[in-house]
């Protein structure tokens, strides 16, 4: 049997219990494992389109070999209530939330700050930090202008007392702080909830706004 393909295709084989190679699948499509080659500069979907268009193609050969790749799928959420009741404020804790215990920055939380700010959502840093907040931000190259206000709590007041702009997102690694702050117009999340926070911000912004005529 002869098969002729134009563009990307793949096949899978698997060894049987006696060591023989058995054909599992042949398909003229993009395989999941092709992501390994994409990181080496080979864009199979685009190359396939160019081939069908009769255009000349070429690749850049990276000077490294990928031995192991791990596919991790992301989650996406759509929550309609944030269309009619969009988030107006974004409150984020500092210690163990924006800055991790190993003295590194949490990149997913930084990206959420930018998402919120670029979506015209007011961003607040709310912290019980024991040091000088501005000095700590400077140490980690976090510009204070990312926040419209820095709320530094030095007494025993609750963080919820300082969340005045609502509806709001409140991000804190502390369960007790989240438990004390959650209410109908304050949505609380831990640092592992990046994906749903990201989508709530997008839904609250005009990118997902639905209009009725």
TORPA-4810 file (N, C-alpha, C, O; in nm, 3 decimals):
<nodes>
NODE_1_0.085_-0.120_0.000_0.000_0.000_0.000_0.088_0.125_0.000_0.180_0.137_0.081_X
NODE_2_0.061_0.215_-0.091_0.134_0.342_-0.100_0.043_0.457_-0.057_-0.071_0.467_-0.102_X
NODE_3_0.095_0.542_0.028_0.021_0.660_0.073_0.100_0.784_0.033_0.221_0.790_0.052_X
NODE_4_0.031_0.882_-0.022_0.097_1.006_-0.062_0.033_1.121_0.015_-0.087_1.147_0.004_X
NODE_5_0.115_1.189_0.091_0.068_1.303_0.170_0.138_1.430_0.124_0.254_1.429_0.085_X
NODE_6_0.065_1.539_0.130_0.124_1.672_0.109_0.106_1.749_0.240_-0.005_1.767_0.289_X
NODE_7_0.216_1.792_0.295_0.209_1.861_0.424_0.238_1.767_0.539_0.293_1.658_0.522_X
NODE_8_0.200_1.814_0.658_0.233_1.740_0.781_0.156_1.609_0.790_0.038_1.602_0.756_X
NODE_9_0.223_1.506_0.836_0.160_1.378_0.866_0.247_1.306_0.969_0.360_1.347_0.994_X
NODE_10_0.195_1.201_1.027_0.273_1.127_1.127_0.224_0.983_1.134_0.119_0.947_1.079_X
NODE_11_0.302_0.902_1.202_0.259_0.765_1.230_0.304_0.728_1.371_0.399_0.785_1.425_X
NODE_12_0.235_0.632_1.429_0.271_0.583_1.562_0.288_0.433_1.558_0.210_0.361_1.496_X
NODE_13_0.391_0.386_1.624_0.413_0.242_1.639_0.434_0.210_1.786_0.472_0.295_1.866_X
NODE_14_0.410_0.086_1.819_0.428_0.041_1.957_0.478_-0.102_1.955_0.434_-0.183_1.873_X
NODE_15_0.570_-0.134_2.044_0.622_-0.270_2.050_0.525_-0.361_2.123_0.470_-0.327_2.228_X
NODE_16_0.505_-0.479_2.065_0.420_-0.579_2.129_0.496_-0.647_2.242_0.614_-0.619_2.265_X
NODE_17_0.427_-0.735_2.311_0.491_-0.805_2.424_0.608_-0.892_2.380_0.694_-0.926_2.461_X
NODE_18_0.610_-0.927_2.253_0.721_-1.009_2.202_0.826_-0.923_2.131_0.922_-0.976_2.075_X
NODE_19_0.807_-0.792_2.133_0.908_-0.703_2.079_0.888_-0.659_1.936_0.972_-0.588_1.882_X
NODE_20_0.778_-0.699_1.872_0.753_-0.658_1.735_0.690_-0.519_1.731_0.609_-0.484_1.817_X
NODE_21_0.729_-0.439_1.629_0.668_-0.307_1.612_0.532_-0.321_1.544_0.520_-0.385_1.440_X
NODE_22_0.431_-0.263_1.604_0.294_-0.268_1.551_0.250_-0.126_1.515_0.266_-0.033_1.594_X
NODE_23_0.194_-0.113_1.397_0.146_0.018_1.352_0.016_0.052_1.424_-0.081_-0.024_1.418_X
NODE_24_0.015_0.165_1.490_-0.102_0.208_1.566_-0.188_0.307_1.488_-0.311_0.303_1.494_X
NODE_25_-0.121_0.397_1.414_-0.198_0.503_1.348_-0.112_0.569_1.242_0.009_0.585_1.258_X
NODE_26_-0.177_0.608_1.132_-0.120_0.697_1.032_-0.224_0.806_1.007_-0.341_0.776_0.985_X
NODE_27_-0.183_0.930_1.011_-0.282_1.037_0.995_-0.219_1.161_0.931_-0.107_1.198_0.965_X
NODE_28_-0.291_1.225_0.838_-0.244_1.349_0.776_-0.287_1.471_0.857_-0.370_1.550_0.813_X
NODE_29_-0.231_1.484_0.975_-0.265_1.596_1.063_-0.146_1.629_1.151_-0.042_1.564_1.146_X
NODE_30_-0.165_1.731_1.234_-0.061_1.772_1.328_-0.069_1.682_1.451_-0.174_1.673_1.515_X
NODE_31_0.039_1.618_1.485_0.042_1.532_1.603_0.077_1.613_1.727_0.144_1.716_1.719_X
NODE_32_0.029_1.565_1.840_0.057_1.636_1.966_0.205_1.648_1.995_0.251_1.749_2.048_X
NODE_33_0.281_1.544_1.960_0.425_1.545_1.989_0.503_1.642_1.902_0.621_1.664_1.925_X
NODE_34_0.438_1.701_1.801_0.509_1.795_1.714_0.546_1.925_1.785_0.623_2.006_1.732_X
NODE_35_0.492_1.944_1.904_0.530_2.064_1.980_0.679_2.062_2.012_0.740_2.168_2.031_X
NODE_36_0.739_1.944_2.017_0.883_1.934_2.041_0.961_2.004_1.930_1.057_2.076_1.956_X
NODE_37_0.917_1.982_1.807_0.988_2.041_1.692_0.959_2.190_1.680_1.042_2.266_1.629_X
NODE_38_0.839_2.233_1.727_0.806_2.377_1.719_0.907_2.457_1.800_0.945_2.567_1.760_X
NODE_39_0.951_2.403_1.913_1.048_2.473_1.995_1.186_2.473_1.932_1.274_2.549_1.975_X
NODE_40_1.205_2.390_1.831_1.331_2.389_1.758_1.322_2.470_1.629_1.414_2.467_1.546_X
NODE_41_1.213_2.542_1.613_1.199_2.631_1.499_1.121_2.575_1.382_1.114_2.639_1.277_X
NODE_42_1.062_2.455_1.397_0.988_2.392_1.287_0.838_2.410_1.311_0.783_2.351_1.403_X
NODE_43_0.773_2.491_1.227_0.631_2.519_1.240_0.556_2.434_1.137_0.533_2.478_1.025_X
NODE_44_0.517_2.313_1.176_0.454_2.220_1.082_0.324_2.273_1.021_0.306_2.258_0.900_X
NODE_45_0.234_2.335_1.097_0.111_2.386_1.035_0.139_2.490_0.927_0.081_2.484_0.818_X
NODE_46_0.228_2.585_0.957_0.258_2.690_0.861_0.333_2.633_0.739_0.306_2.673_0.626_X
NODE_47_0.426_2.540_0.763_0.497_2.478_0.652_0.400_2.403_0.561_0.417_2.403_0.439_X
NODE_48_0.298_2.339_0.620_0.199_2.267_0.540_0.119_2.362_0.452_0.093_2.333_0.336_X
NODE_49_0.081_2.477_0.508_0.008_2.577_0.431_0.094_2.628_0.315_0.047_2.638_0.202_X
NODE_50_0.220_2.659_0.345_0.310_2.707_0.240_0.329_2.602_0.131_0.336_2.635_0.012_X
NODE_51_0.336_2.475_0.171_0.354_2.368_0.073_0.234_2.360_-0.020_0.250_2.346_-0.141_X
NODE_52_0.112_2.368_0.036_-0.010_2.364_-0.046_-0.020_2.487_-0.136_-0.081_2.480_-0.242_X
NODE_53_0.038_2.598_-0.093_0.036_2.720_-0.175_0.147_2.721_-0.279_0.153_2.809_-0.364_X
NODE_54_0.235_2.621_-0.272_0.344_2.614_-0.368_0.458_2.710_-0.338_0.537_2.742_-0.426_X
NODE_55_0.465_2.756_-0.214_0.571_2.849_-0.176_0.694_2.772_-0.129_0.683_2.660_-0.079_X
NODE_56_0.809_2.833_-0.146_0.932_2.771_-0.098_0.937_2.780_0.055_0.889_2.877_0.113_X
NODE_57_0.993_2.680_0.117_0.997_2.675_0.263_1.139_2.649_0.311_1.225_2.606_0.234_X
NODE_58_1.160_2.674_0.435_1.289_2.646_0.497_1.273_2.646_0.647_1.174_2.697_0.699_X
NODE_59_1.368_2.588_0.717_1.362_2.583_0.863_1.496_2.628_0.920_1.599_2.624_0.853_X
NODE_60_1.491_2.670_1.046_1.613_2.704_1.119_1.643_2.587_1.212_1.560_2.553_1.297_X
NODE_61_1.756_2.528_1.199_1.794_2.416_1.283_1.861_2.466_1.410_1.971_2.520_1.405_X
NODE_62_1.793_2.446_1.523_1.852_2.486_1.650_1.970_2.395_1.685_1.974_2.279_1.644_X
NODE_63_2.064_2.448_1.761_2.182_2.371_1.797_2.165_2.302_1.932_2.256_2.300_2.015_X
NODE_64_2.047_2.245_1.953_2.024_2.163_2.072_1.920_2.057_2.038_1.841_2.074_1.945_X
NODE_65_1.920_1.952_2.112_1.824_1.845_2.092_1.735_1.835_2.215_1.784_1.831_2.327_X
NODE_66_1.604_1.831_2.193_1.510_1.813_2.304_1.496_1.664_2.331_1.456_1.588_2.242_X
NODE_67_1.528_1.622_2.450_1.521_1.481_2.485_1.384_1.445_2.542_1.328_1.341_2.509_X
NODE_68_1.330_1.533_2.628_1.202_1.505_2.693_1.114_1.629_2.683_1.161_1.741_2.704_X
NODE_69_0.988_1.610_2.650_0.890_1.719_2.651_0.768_1.675_2.729_0.729_1.558_2.724_X
NODE_70_0.707_1.768_2.802_0.588_1.735_2.882_0.475_1.828_2.838_0.487_1.950_2.847_X
NODE_71_0.365_1.769_2.789_0.250_1.849_2.746_0.161_1.880_2.867_0.116_1.790_2.937_X
NODE_72_0.137_2.010_2.889_0.050_2.053_2.998_-0.063_2.135_2.937_-0.038_2.236_2.872_X
NODE_73_-0.185_2.093_2.958_-0.300_2.162_2.901_-0.352_2.267_2.999_-0.353_2.246_3.121_X
NODE_74_-0.394_2.380_2.946_-0.446_2.487_3.030_-0.599_2.483_3.031_-0.663_2.430_2.941_X
NODE_75_-0.655_2.542_3.135_-0.800_2.550_3.149_-0.847_2.690_3.110_-0.776_2.789_3.132_X
NODE_76_-0.966_2.697_3.054_-1.027_2.825_3.018_-1.169_2.829_3.074_-1.240_2.729_3.074_X
NODE_77_-1.207_2.948_3.121_-1.335_2.961_3.188_-1.416_3.075_3.129_-1.361_3.175_3.083_X
NODE_78_-1.548_3.059_3.130_-1.638_3.167_3.091_-1.744_3.180_3.199_-1.819_3.085_3.223_X
NODE_79_-1.752_3.296_3.264_-1.845_3.320_3.373_-1.929_3.441_3.336_-1.884_3.555_3.351_X
NODE_80_-2.052_3.419_3.286_-2.134_3.528_3.230_-2.161_3.644_3.324_-2.178_3.757_3.278_X
NODE_81_-2.166_3.618_3.456_-2.203_3.727_3.547_-2.104_3.843_3.544_-2.140_3.956_3.580_X
NODE_82_-1.980_3.818_3.501_-1.882_3.926_3.496_-1.897_4.012_3.372_-1.827_4.112_3.357_X
NODE_83_-1.988_3.973_3.282_-2.019_4.058_3.169_-2.105_4.176_3.215_-2.078_4.291_3.180_X
NODE_84_-2.207_4.146_3.295_-2.298_4.250_3.343_-2.250_4.314_3.473_-2.292_4.425_3.507_X
NODE_85_-2.162_4.245_3.545_-2.110_4.297_3.671_-1.958_4.285_3.671_-1.902_4.206_3.746_X
NODE_86_-1.890_4.365_3.586_-1.746_4.349_3.567_-1.665_4.389_3.690_-1.705_4.473_3.770_X
NODE_87_-1.549_4.325_3.701_-1.457_4.355_3.810_-1.403_4.498_3.794_-1.365_4.539_3.684_X
NODE_88_-1.400_4.572_3.904_-1.350_4.709_3.901_-1.215_4.725_3.971_-1.142_4.821_3.946_X
NODE_89_-1.182_4.629_4.059_-1.058_4.642_4.136_-0.991_4.506_4.153_-1.056_4.402_4.153_X
NODE_90_-0.859_4.513_4.167_-0.777_4.393_4.178_-0.682_4.414_4.296_-0.592_4.498_4.290_X
NODE_91_-0.701_4.335_4.404_-0.620_4.348_4.524_-0.527_4.227_4.535_-0.572_4.113_4.529_X
NODE_92_-0.397_4.254_4.552_-0.301_4.144_4.560_-0.211_4.159_4.681_-0.162_4.268_4.712_X
NODE_93_-0.190_4.047_4.749_-0.098_4.040_4.862_0.046_4.042_4.811_0.070_4.018_4.693_X
NODE_94_0.141_4.071_4.899_0.282_4.078_4.860_0.358_3.951_4.899_0.403_3.877_4.811_X
NODE_95_0.374_3.926_5.028_0.456_3.815_5.075_0.391_3.680_5.047_0.276_3.658_5.084_X
NODE_96_0.465_3.591_4.983_0.420_3.455_4.948_0.309_3.454_4.844_0.249_3.350_4.818_X
NODE_97_0.283_3.569_4.785_0.186_3.579_4.676_0.254_3.638_4.553_0.273_3.569_4.453_X
NODE_98_0.290_3.764_4.562_0.363_3.828_4.452_0.512_3.794_4.459_0.577_3.772_4.357_X
NODE_99_0.565_3.790_4.583_0.703_3.747_4.607_0.698_3.616_4.683_0.632_3.607_4.787_X
NODE_100_0.766_3.515_4.633_0.761_3.382_4.692_0.859_3.367_4.808_0.948_3.450_4.826_X
NODE_101_0.840_3.261_4.885_0.923_3.240_5.004_1.069_3.215_4.971_1.156_3.234_5.056_X
NODE_102_1.097_3.170_4.848_1.236_3.148_4.808_1.301_3.274_4.752_1.405_3.270_4.686_X
NODE_103_1.236_3.388_4.779_1.286_3.519_4.739_1.294_3.535_4.586_1.389_3.591_4.532_X
NODE_104_1.193_3.484_4.520_1.180_3.504_4.376_1.041_3.561_4.348_0.951_3.552_4.432_X
NODE_105_1.025_3.620_4.230_0.897_3.678_4.192_0.806_3.568_4.137_0.853_3.477_4.069_X
NODE_106_0.678_3.578_4.167_0.580_3.486_4.112_0.538_3.539_3.974_0.462_3.635_3.967_X
NODE_107_0.587_3.478_3.865_0.563_3.535_3.731_0.416_3.536_3.691_0.373_3.627_3.620_X
NODE_108_0.339_3.437_3.735_0.197_3.436_3.697_0.121_3.550_3.764_0.030_3.607_3.704_X
NODE_109_0.158_3.585_3.888_0.092_3.696_3.955_0.131_3.830_3.893_0.048_3.920_3.881_X
NODE_110_0.257_3.842_3.853_0.301_3.964_3.784_0.222_3.981_3.654_0.177_4.092_3.623_X
NODE_111_0.205_3.873_3.580_0.132_3.883_3.452_-0.013_3.923_3.476_-0.071_3.995_3.395_X
NODE_112_-0.073_3.877_3.586_-0.211_3.915_3.617_-0.221_4.064_3.649_-0.320_4.129_3.614_X
NODE_113_-0.119_4.118_3.715_-0.118_4.261_3.742_-0.121_4.341_3.613_-0.194_4.439_3.601_X
NODE_114_-0.040_4.298_3.517_-0.038_4.367_3.388_-0.172_4.350_3.315_-0.222_4.445_3.255_X
NODE_115_-0.229_4.229_3.321_-0.360_4.206_3.258_-0.464_4.301_3.315_-0.541_4.362_3.241_X
NODE_116_-0.465_4.313_3.447_-0.565_4.399_3.512_-0.542_4.545_3.479_-0.636_4.618_3.448_X
NODE_117_-0.416_4.588_3.485_-0.386_4.729_3.460_-0.418_4.767_3.316_-0.475_4.873_3.291_X
NODE_118_-0.383_4.680_3.222_-0.410_4.708_3.081_-0.559_4.699_3.049_-0.604_4.749_2.946_X
NODE_119_-0.634_4.635_3.138_-0.779_4.624_3.120_-0.853_4.736_3.195_-0.975_4.732_3.210_X
NODE_120_-0.777_4.835_3.242_-0.835_4.950_3.314_-0.906_4.909_3.442_-1.006_4.969_3.481_X
NODE_121_-0.855_4.806_3.506_-0.903_4.763_3.638_-0.807_4.818_3.742_-0.686_4.798_3.731_X
NODE_122_-0.858_4.887_3.841_-0.773_4.946_3.945_-0.697_4.838_4.021_-0.758_4.742_4.070_X
NODE_123_-0.565_4.852_4.031_-0.482_4.750_4.096_-0.429_4.803_4.229_-0.378_4.915_4.237_X
NODE_124_-0.440_4.720_4.334_-0.396_4.758_4.467_-0.304_4.651_4.524_-0.331_4.532_4.511_X
NODE_125_-0.196_4.695_4.587_-0.113_4.606_4.665_-0.158_4.618_4.809_-0.159_4.727_4.865_X
NODE_126_-0.197_4.506_4.870_-0.246_4.509_5.007_-0.163_4.410_5.088_-0.163_4.290_5.060_X
NODE_127_-0.093_4.461_5.189_0.008_4.378_5.254_0.028_4.412_5.401_0.003_4.525_5.445_X
NODE_128_0.073_4.312_5.476_0.116_4.331_5.615_0.269_4.322_5.624_0.324_4.292_5.730_X
NODE_129_0.336_4.348_5.516_0.481_4.336_5.506_0.551_4.405_5.624_0.516_4.518_5.660_X
NODE_130_0.649_4.335_5.682_0.717_4.390_5.801_0.825_4.491_5.766_0.866_4.569_5.852_X
NODE_131_0.870_4.491_5.642_0.973_4.586_5.601_0.914_4.708_5.535_0.794_4.734_5.545_X
NODE_132_0.999_4.783_5.467_0.955_4.901_5.392_0.913_4.853_5.254_0.995_4.802_5.178_X
NODE_133_0.787_4.868_5.222_0.730_4.809_5.100_0.801_4.859_4.975_0.836_4.779_4.888_X
NODE_134_0.824_4.989_4.965_0.887_5.044_4.845_1.028_4.989_4.826_1.071_4.965_4.713_X
NODE_135_1.100_4.969_4.934_1.234_4.912_4.925_1.230_4.768_4.875_1.314_4.725_4.796_X
NODE_136_1.130_4.693_4.922_1.116_4.554_4.879_1.078_4.547_4.732_1.129_4.463_4.658_X
NODE_137_0.989_4.635_4.689_0.951_4.638_4.547_1.072_4.671_4.461_1.092_4.612_4.355_X
NODE_138_1.151_4.766_4.505_1.271_4.803_4.430_1.369_4.687_4.424_1.431_4.664_4.320_X
NODE_139_1.383_4.615_4.533_1.475_4.501_4.538_1.440_4.398_4.433_1.529_4.337_4.373_X
NODE_140_1.311_4.378_4.410_1.266_4.277_4.314_1.228_4.336_4.178_1.165_4.270_4.096_X
NODE_141_1.267_4.462_4.156_1.242_4.532_4.028_1.094_4.534_3.992_1.058_4.522_3.875_X
NODE_142_1.008_4.551_4.092_0.864_4.566_4.071_0.830_4.715_4.081_0.844_4.774_4.187_X
NODE_143_0.787_4.774_3.971_0.762_4.918_3.970_0.636_4.949_4.050_0.532_4.887_4.027_X
NODE_144_0.643_5.044_4.143_0.524_5.077_4.224_0.408_5.132_4.142_0.294_5.130_4.188_X
NODE_145_0.437_5.182_4.020_0.329_5.234_3.936_0.239_5.124_3.880_0.139_5.153_3.815_X
NODE_146_0.275_4.999_3.905_0.183_4.890_3.871_0.056_4.899_3.955_-0.048_4.843_3.919_X
NODE_147_0.064_4.969_4.066_-0.049_4.979_4.159_-0.099_5.123_4.164_-0.020_5.218_4.167_X
NODE_148_-0.230_5.138_4.165_-0.284_5.272_4.182_-0.275_5.314_4.329_-0.283_5.433_4.361_X
NODE_149_-0.258_5.215_4.419_-0.239_5.246_4.561_-0.174_5.128_4.630_-0.205_5.012_4.600_X
NODE_150_-0.084_5.157_4.722_-0.023_5.053_4.806_-0.083_5.066_4.945_-0.069_5.168_5.011_X
NODE_151_-0.150_4.961_4.988_-0.216_4.960_5.119_-0.128_4.879_5.214_-0.124_4.756_5.207_X
NODE_152_-0.058_4.950_5.302_0.033_4.885_5.396_-0.035_4.882_5.533_-0.047_4.985_5.598_X
NODE_153_-0.077_4.764_5.575_-0.150_4.749_5.702_-0.049_4.724_5.813_0.020_4.622_5.813_X
NODE_154_-0.042_4.815_5.907_0.053_4.802_6.018_-0.018_4.780_6.151_0.048_4.762_6.254_X
NODE_155_-0.150_4.782_6.151_-0.224_4.754_6.274_-0.291_4.617_6.262_-0.252_4.538_6.176_X
NODE_156_-0.386_4.589_6.345_-0.452_4.458_6.345_-0.584_4.460_6.268_-0.666_4.370_6.284_X
NODE_157_-0.604_4.560_6.186_-0.728_4.568_6.109_-0.732_4.458_6.003_-0.629_4.408_5.960_X
NODE_158_-0.851_4.422_5.964_-0.870_4.319_5.862_-0.842_4.376_5.724_-0.867_4.494_5.698_X
NODE_159_-0.790_4.292_5.637_-0.769_4.336_5.499_-0.902_4.373_5.434_-0.909_4.462_5.350_X
NODE_160_-1.008_4.302_5.473_-1.140_4.329_5.416_-1.185_4.473_5.442_-1.264_4.528_5.366_X
NODE_161_-1.135_4.534_5.551_-1.170_4.672_5.582_-1.115_4.770_5.479_-1.163_4.883_5.468_X
NODE_162_-1.014_4.725_5.404_-0.946_4.814_5.309_-0.986_4.786_5.164_-0.943_4.856_5.072_X
NODE_163_-1.069_4.685_5.144_-1.117_4.654_5.009_-1.244_4.735_4.987_-1.354_4.688_5.016_X
NODE_164_-1.228_4.854_4.934_-1.339_4.949_4.925_-1.398_4.958_4.785_-1.515_4.995_4.770_X
NODE_165_-1.319_4.926_4.682_-1.369_4.932_4.545_-1.418_4.794_4.505_-1.343_4.696_4.508_X
NODE_166_-1.545_4.786_4.468_-1.607_4.656_4.436_-1.691_4.670_4.308_-1.735_4.780_4.273_X
NODE_167_-1.713_4.558_4.240_-1.668_4.421_4.261_-1.516_4.410_4.249_-1.453_4.482_4.170_X
NODE_168_-1.457_4.320_4.328_-1.313_4.312_4.333_-1.265_4.168_4.334_-1.334_4.076_4.379_X
NODE_169_-1.143_4.150_4.283_-1.070_4.025_4.297_-0.969_4.044_4.409_-0.902_4.147_4.416_X
NODE_170_-0.958_3.944_4.496_-0.866_3.951_4.610_-0.779_3.826_4.605_-0.829_3.714_4.615_X
NODE_171_-0.647_3.847_4.589_-0.554_3.735_4.575_-0.462_3.732_4.695_-0.390_3.829_4.721_X
NODE_172_-0.464_3.620_4.768_-0.381_3.609_4.888_-0.353_3.461_4.914_-0.442_3.378_4.898_X
NODE_173_-0.230_3.430_4.954_-0.196_3.290_4.982_-0.256_3.242_5.114_-0.263_3.121_5.138_X
NODE_174_-0.299_3.335_5.199_-0.349_3.300_5.331_-0.498_3.264_5.327_-0.581_3.345_5.284_X
NODE_175_-0.531_3.144_5.372_-0.672_3.102_5.377_-0.751_3.192_5.472_-0.863_3.233_5.440_X
NODE_176_-0.694_3.224_5.588_-0.767_3.305_5.686_-0.799_3.443_5.630_-0.907_3.497_5.655_X
NODE_177_-0.704_3.501_5.555_-0.730_3.632_5.493_-0.840_3.620_5.388_-0.928_3.706_5.381_X
NODE_178_-0.835_3.515_5.308_-0.939_3.497_5.205_-1.075_3.470_5.270_-1.177_3.524_5.227_X
NODE_179_-1.075_3.388_5.373_-1.200_3.351_5.440_-1.264_3.472_5.506_-1.387_3.483_5.512_X
NODE_180_-1.182_3.563_5.555_-1.233_3.682_5.622_-1.279_3.789_5.523_-1.355_3.879_5.560_X
NODE_181_-1.233_3.779_5.398_-1.259_3.885_5.300_-1.372_3.852_5.204_-1.438_3.943_5.153_X
NODE_182_-1.395_3.724_5.177_-1.492_3.684_5.077_-1.632_3.735_5.110_-1.677_3.729_5.225_X
NODE_183_-1.700_3.787_5.007_-1.839_3.829_5.020_-1.898_3.833_4.881_-1.833_3.792_4.785_X
NODE_184_-2.020_3.882_4.867_-2.088_3.878_4.737_-2.014_3.954_4.628_-2.016_3.913_4.512_X
NODE_185_-1.947_4.063_4.663_-1.880_4.146_4.563_-1.728_4.139_4.572_-1.659_4.216_4.504_X
NODE_186_-1.674_4.048_4.655_-1.530_4.028_4.662_-1.503_3.879_4.637_-1.547_3.793_4.714_X
NODE_187_-1.432_3.851_4.530_-1.405_3.713_4.490_-1.260_3.682_4.526_-1.168_3.748_4.478_X
NODE_188_-1.240_3.582_4.610_-1.107_3.555_4.666_-1.046_3.430_4.601_-1.115_3.332_4.574_X
NODE_189_-0.914_3.437_4.578_-0.843_3.326_4.515_-0.704_3.310_4.575_-0.643_3.406_4.623_X
NODE_190_-0.657_3.186_4.573_-0.518_3.155_4.609_-0.431_3.173_4.485_-0.482_3.202_4.377_X
NODE_191_-0.302_3.157_4.502_-0.209_3.183_4.392_-0.212_3.075_4.283_-0.154_3.094_4.176_X
NODE_192_-0.278_2.963_4.309_-0.284_2.856_4.208_-0.402_2.874_4.113_-0.427_2.788_4.028_X
NODE_193_-0.475_2.983_4.125_-0.595_3.005_4.044_-0.571_3.101_3.929_-0.661_3.175_3.889_X
NODE_194_-0.450_3.101_3.876_-0.412_3.196_3.771_-0.510_3.196_3.654_-0.551_3.302_3.607_X
NODE_195_-0.547_3.077_3.605_-0.624_3.068_3.481_-0.762_3.131_3.493_-0.805_3.204_3.404_X
NODE_196_-0.832_3.104_3.604_-0.966_3.160_3.618_-0.960_3.310_3.646_-1.047_3.385_3.602_X
NODE_197_-0.858_3.355_3.720_-0.841_3.499_3.743_-0.818_3.571_3.611_-0.877_3.675_3.583_X
NODE_198_-0.729_3.513_3.530_-0.699_3.570_3.397_-0.826_3.585_3.316_-0.847_3.689_3.253_X
NODE_199_-0.912_3.483_3.316_-1.032_3.487_3.232_-1.138_3.580_3.289_-1.214_3.641_3.213_X
NODE_200_-1.146_3.591_3.421_-1.238_3.687_3.481_-1.200_3.829_3.441_-1.287_3.911_3.411_X
NODE_201_-1.071_3.857_3.441_-1.024_3.989_3.398_-1.062_4.014_3.253_-1.110_4.122_3.219_X
NODE_202_-1.042_3.915_3.167_-1.074_3.931_3.026_-1.224_3.949_3.004_-1.266_4.031_2.923_X
NODE_203_-1.304_3.871_3.077_-1.450_3.880_3.063_-1.498_4.018_3.110_-1.589_4.076_3.051_X
NODE_204_-1.436_4.070_3.217_-1.475_4.200_3.271_-1.436_4.314_3.177_-1.492_4.423_3.184_X
NODE_205_-1.340_4.287_3.091_-1.294_4.390_2.998_-1.375_4.382_2.869_-1.446_4.284_2.847_X
NODE_206_-1.364_4.481_2.786_-1.445_4.490_2.665_-1.416_4.379_2.565_-1.493_4.361_2.470_X
NODE_207_-1.305_4.304_2.583_-1.271_4.199_2.488_-1.380_4.091_2.483_-1.396_4.024_2.382_X
NODE_208_-1.455_4.075_2.595_-1.559_3.974_2.597_-1.696_4.035_2.624_-1.791_3.962_2.655_X
NODE_209_-1.707_4.168_2.613_-1.834_4.232_2.645_-1.938_4.206_2.540_-1.912_4.225_2.421_X
NODE_210_-2.058_4.163_2.579_-2.168_4.136_2.488_-2.265_4.254_2.493_-2.308_4.294_2.601_X
NODE_211_-2.299_4.308_2.379_-2.391_4.422_2.375_-2.526_4.376_2.319_-2.533_4.284_2.238_X
NODE_212_-2.629_4.440_2.362_-2.766_4.406_2.316_-2.822_4.527_2.241_-2.814_4.640_2.288_X
NODE_213_-2.876_4.500_2.124_-2.935_4.608_2.046_-3.087_4.608_2.063_-3.156_4.692_2.004_X
</nodes>
